[in-house]
Amino acid sequence: MRILFAEDEPDLRSITLKRLKANGYAVDGCPDGEEAAHCLEMESYDLAILDIMMPKKDGLSVLRELRARGDATPVLLLTARDAVSDRVEGLDAGADDYLTKPFAFDELMARIRMLLRRGSPVKTDTLSIDGLTMELSSHRVTRGGREIQLSAREFAILEYLLRNRGSVLSRAQLESHVWDYDFEGGSNIVDVYVRYLRKKIDDPFDKKLIHTVRGVGYVLKEEP
């Protein structure tokens, strides 16, 4: 899942980006509101995390512009201010959630999972299909009771496939939601990682879940 993280404090931005990426998210970091607004206009994100007090353009202005053009991307606001009026202003502007700084990273992760569930047909911490189960909070994947070890990138691809089960996803869609701006891989990187996934979640089992749609991309679905 691809996240935009806009925060002007360099140390907080750097460490949060590293920890989010280590947890399998594709993350683009922005140091100010203008860059965040540009990214949100040019790219598709599953979630935007915006600090309210940013240079060039504050987070509330970025949020209002986003909602004014009908963009429903979930938004989590960050602020050092804890006044009720500030929280009300942010929520009225269209924010989906609010987190006061300093925050515990575990709480940030829980808020992210909650907001991603909100936009998904699955409203629990568990995604599953035909014996394949993914527990988002623990990053645990099993099929038929057998635990499967996945890399952070494999986990991210599988999560996106599970959230969109039954829908054909193009390679471009998978790439844009799983890799960030820093990605410098080859043109066939999606095919490579899908091949890795198939070896782990399909090859050991009779029923296959990941299917190729020739000329389009991939779909995760149960075989008839």
Secondary structure, DSSP 8 states (H G I E B T S, - for coil): -EEEEE-S-HHHHHHHHHHHHHTT-EEEEESSHHHHHHHHHHS--SEEEEESS-SSS-HHHHHHHHHHTT----EEEEES---HHHHHHHHHTT-SEEEESS--HHHHHHHHHHHHHHTSS--SSEEEETTEEEETTTTEEEETTEEE---HHHHHHHHHHHHTTTS-EEHHHHHHHH--TT----TTHHHHHHHHHHHHHTTTSSS--EEEETTTEEEE----
